[in-house]
Amino acid sequence: MRILEIKEIIRKDVPIYYRRLYSGILVIELINKPIERKIDFSIEIKPTGQKDILVTLAEPIDYPLVPLLRELKKFINEIESNGQLPPL
């Protein structure tokens, strides 16, 4: 399993300034075949300054969820740190 990209990322308008909600299409490679699934994710900044990333898969994936979600959270943290998420 390899995460290729999250495309068509849309930021949703949320009145809470420390929480950002996004939706997009996850593209992963399973057994040398790209698979696309809709996802929703949020990034919340805690009072301590830590980021809390929550991911929801809208469609099932035939792969164990724990390692997939762990890698997906790392990927989202990386693209957020690089400024690749859309502004409001």
C-alpha positions in Angstrom: 0.0 0.0 0.0 1.3 3.4 -1.0 -0.5 6.8 -0.8 -0.1 8.5 -4.1 -2.1 11.7 -3.5 -5.2 13.4 -2.2 -6.9 15.2 -5.1 -9.8 17.7 -5.4 -9.3 18.8 -1.8 -12.1 21.2 -0.7 -12.0 23.1 2.5 -15.4 23.4 4.3 -16.4 26.6 6.0 -16.4 26.1 9.8 -16.9 28.9 12.3 -14.5 27.5 14.8 -11.1 29.0 14.1 -8.9 26.1 15.5 -10.7 23.4 13.4 -10.4 23.0 9.6 -12.5 20.5 7.7 -11.6 19.1 4.3 -13.0 16.6 1.8 -11.2 15.1 -1.2 -10.4 11.9 -3.1 -7.7 9.6 -1.8 -5.6 7.8 -4.4 -3.7 4.8 -3.1 -1.8 2.0 -4.8 -2.8 -1.5 -3.8 -1.0 -4.4 -5.6 0.2 -2.1 -8.3 -3.3 -0.8 -9.0 -4.4 2.7 -8.2 -7.7 3.0 -6.2 -9.7 6.1 -5.5 -11.9 6.6 -2.5 -13.7 9.7 -1.0 -12.5 10.9 2.3 -13.2 13.6 4.8 -10.5 14.8 7.3 -10.1 17.5 9.9 -7.1 19.2 11.4 -7.7 20.6 14.9 -5.1 22.6 16.8 -5.2 21.8 20.5 -4.5 24.4 23.2 -1.0 22.9 23.6 -0.3 23.6 19.9 -0.4 19.9 18.8 -2.3 19.0 15.7 -5.1 16.4 15.9 -5.9 14.8 12.5 -9.1 12.8 12.1 -9.8 10.9 8.9 -13.1 9.4 7.8 -13.3 7.1 4.8 -16.6 7.5 2.9 -16.1 4.2 1.1 -14.6 0.9 2.3 -11.1 -0.2 1.3 -10.0 -3.8 1.2 -6.9 -3.1 3.3 -6.4 -3.1 7.1 -7.6 0.3 8.5 -5.1 0.9 11.3 -1.9 1.0 9.1 -3.8 2.9 6.4 -5.1 5.6 8.8 -1.6 5.9 10.4 0.0 6.5 7.0 -2.8 8.8 5.9 -2.4 11.0 9.0 1.3 11.3 8.4 0.6 12.2 4.7 -2.0 14.8 5.7 0.4 16.3 8.3 3.1 16.5 5.6 1.0 18.2 3.0 -0.4 20.6 5.6 3.1 21.5 6.8 4.2 22.1 3.2 1.2 24.5 2.6 -0.4 22.3 0.0 -3.9 22.4 1.5 -6.3 25.0 0.1 -7.2 28.2 2.1 -10.8 29.1 2.8 
